[in-house]
Amino acid sequence: MTNENTQANATAEPVMEMLSEHIPLSLIMDMASPDGPHSAELLASEGLPDDEWWKQD
């Protein structure tokens, strides 16, 4: 594996872990790029999920 591949895998690993924990990609995008697009815009275009995980009972 080249150094570039190693760096790419190291960068992708935390993102893949977050996705495996069902953290929405739109929220990950907010963290990665605070200047936008924002999760509210992405969520509106993607549609709300059946399970609103962000709401506590």
N, C-alpha and C positions, 0 to 999 in steps of 0.2 A: 504494500500500500504506500502511496506517495504521501509526502508531508501534507499536501493540499487535501487529500482524501481524509487523512487523520484529523485535520482541523475541521473539515466539513462534518465529519461524524461527531466530533466533540461538540460542535455548535448545535447539531440537530438533536442530540440526545435529550437535553432538557425539554425541548419542544415536544418530542415524541412522548416523553413521560407525562407531560401535561395533557396531551391529547388522550393518552390511555386512561387518565383520570377523569375524562369527559369534560375537561375545561374547554369551553367553546373557542373555536379558532378566532372568532371576532375579538374575544378578550385577550388572547395571546397577541393578536395584531395590535391592540391598544398598548400593550406593554412593550412591544417591539418597536412601534412607530407612533410615539405620542402625538405627532403632528397630523395624524389621520391616515386613512379614513377612520372614524370613530366607531366603536362597537354598536352604538345606538343606530347609526346609519346602516351598518352591515346587518344587524339583527332585523331591521325593518325590511331590508331587501331579501333576507334569507327566510323570514317568517319566524314566529315564536315557536319554541319547542313545546311538546305536550307536557313535559315536566319542567316547570319553572324552578330550577334548582336553586336559584338565587333567593327565593322567598322561603323564610323560616316559618315553620308551623307554630 
